[in-house]
Amino acid sequence: MSDLVAAFSITPVPRLGVLLRLKLRILANRVGQLVNQSPLALIMAMVFIGTIWIALYSIFENVFVFLRRFEQPAVIAIPYVFHVFFVAMTLLLAFSTAVISYGALFSRDEPSFLLAMPHAPQNVVTIMYLEALFFASWSLLLLGMPLMLAIGHVQGLPWHFYLVFIVAFLGFVPIPGALGLLAALMVALWLPRLAKQTLVYAVGAALILLIVWWGRLWAVSAAESNRWLTGFLSELEFLKGAMLPSTWVTHAIRYAIEDRPRDAVFYLGVTLSTAAFFSWAGVAVVGTKLMSAFGRAHSAPNKAKASSGSASQAVADVFFSYAPPQMRLLILKDIRNFLRDPVQWSQLVILFGLLALYLAYLPRSRPDGFTVAWQALICFLNFGAVTLILSTFTSRFVFPMISMEGKQMWLVGLWPLSRSRVMWAKFLYATTITGLAAMSVTFLSVRSLALPPVLALVQIGGTLSICIGLCGMAVGMGARMPNYDEPSAGRIASGLGGTVNLIASVGLVAAGVALVGGICYRMVQAGELGSLDGYCWLMFAGLVVVGPLASWACMKVGIRRFQRQEF
Amino acid sequence: MSIILNHVTKCYGRLRAVDDISLHVVPGEVFAFLGPNGAGKTTTIKMMTGLLAPDAGQIEVCGFPMTTDARAAKARLAYVPDQPFLYQKLSAREFLSFVGQMYELDPALCVERANQFMSMLDVTRFADQLAEGYSHGMKQRVVLAAALMHDPQVLIVDEPMVGLDPRTVRIVKDIFRKRAEAGRTVFMSTHTLDVAESIADRIAIINHGRIVACGTLAELKARAAQEHRLEDIFLELTQPEPSLVEGAS
């Protein structure tokens, strides 16, 4: 207790400035290296990010233009948009700050190095907290800036609205950030060897709660309009809780829009002072407990035991019986890695499980059945959701596989197995695992919507094509833009190569979604979903070809690079 | 005393990684800490540097208890871990400058010492390249240079010779000896018995978390039944438990 009291009275230490300069120097070196060594890759990444940003701006602008058509509902709806946005951001920021802080404070080599130096642990916590806020707030920046510009443009708001918005953003970020920092401390103190599992289960639980709640909204939407609006808004009422930071930020922005500067400034003050207090308290508490938490994170017994491996052997024998024995051995190794890493398999199970749960809601909530337009729309949305989830999964887990294998090239490189076969083994493994998950959900979607055979063919064929494309893209680009120096698969995925792959994957998904959307649109225009016209067949052919084509091109580029790679 | 470990114990769950060990290391001494893999060497070192807290017992560095006055104790020591840590996106020169600033060295002295140790450890030729391109041996040399920047009274080194070429091994051995002659302390954990034999003033051998022998090389040789090489003494004192041997066979 006395430690805690002492921590709350700590004065700034000059070494914090040294640490801050260190981080800025690292950032400057990183940017300088990118500019000097990979300018093209940097430009490509910026172009893709810019494209996403402009697309988001267009979407938000269209939403606000659409809402403005309805004078009264717009007044009600726009604050809800901000409430929902900032509540979602609270959860996302708290979660990502927790993950980044845990890695930075308890699992990397850096804290060992820094904590062996003679300075207050609060310094280390402060710098890691600032770094975590910096990295975690990218999502807010990417989503928030277009949102702000869109509403400012549509409503014709004055310059001080943008000022309030930016200050509100900056003031808001540390509140969930400090909660995330405390969550990281609690995991290190009480669940040091279960950090990964805790993370996965927390995300799973949050997503299940979300989908159950969303299912209720869906059920509400089956009612007639007035009852629907009342029911829908009452379901969202808790988002407007007076004690929620998201409410304060929403109020600040709302009053800035309504040209009530005094009220806006009041809520800005509440947000900023809370952020300052939370940050101070978070750093003080975590700083006080840091050494004991660090000790626990590094001294808890590791009870992980390898299973007999018979299940993975059976999976390899059943699903990869066609592969040559050496390739199958390589695949077996990857299957064992997958099954013994809860972050990998649980992410796949959670995401596709949630999708399955959502599909299970469909028949119950629409007892009178679906119209042609609804069937086509939901089929189209399901296709988008499945392929988008696939793209995030392949970017996170498939892309780093070649980089990780590169560290074992002293072993793999000596096997009597060509490097191209190593690549194809990765491709087969990734396509089979993700394909099984994606096709299961797609079949469930086809069954739940009672799709006619032709539209079912479009959804199944399209999903399979995009799945092949995404896996080939991730393996190929993983070999073309590898990072053999980074030991963490997560960091490889979030590096430049991983970002380019993610953006390219989203591009492929967008192409697939556009083609499926085109087919669905023409079918709805024709008034029936039982047959395809000439244009639709053409689009379907494009859909079936685009995935394998992208896969082939990326694998070719990747294999060429991997064969020339020196280790 | 430079380092005092007084009945120190550390458990990982049910495993007693360090079991009631006591050690006194004096100024001007190169102290070698030997033991088989998993014997408790790194855990002991991490407790001495304040990274892990002992479950029982006390640790003092230069008279400052690590549990109650860690900052004063840490200001007097330097630690080189078995896996050298460098910021990948910093050059050796930038890294040494950072370490100097963290120990609040005068800027001019910081530059002078950085140049001195970079030259001594043959770091100068790659001093301005980013660390991501360094080999293990290059990293080890930079980390050693960084550890010497503030002229610590106690230098704690975990496996200092791994990845170093013979010339650098010789240089490092000379540095350790010179530091001891200047009244500083070097505490070194190593598997390289030749190094321990050639430069250590005293040697401790740890096995299953317990100190099984401690003394000068001559004292250890006197204890051994027949053989007189450190390798034989080490093998004799760190034999696996019979049950483990039977289990393995």
Interface residues (C-beta under 8 A of the other chain):
Chain A: P14 R15 V18 L19 R21 L22 R25 I26 N29 R30 Q33 D109 E110 S112 F113 L115 A116 M117 P118 H119 A120 M291 S292 F294 G295 H298 S299 A300 P301 K303 D485
Chain B: K10 Y12 G13 R14 L15 A17 T43 K46 T49 G50 L51 L52 A53 A70 R71 A72 A73 K74 A75 L77 Y79 P81 Q83 F85 Y87 Q88 K89 L90 S91 E94 F98 Q101 M102 Y103 E104 L130 E132
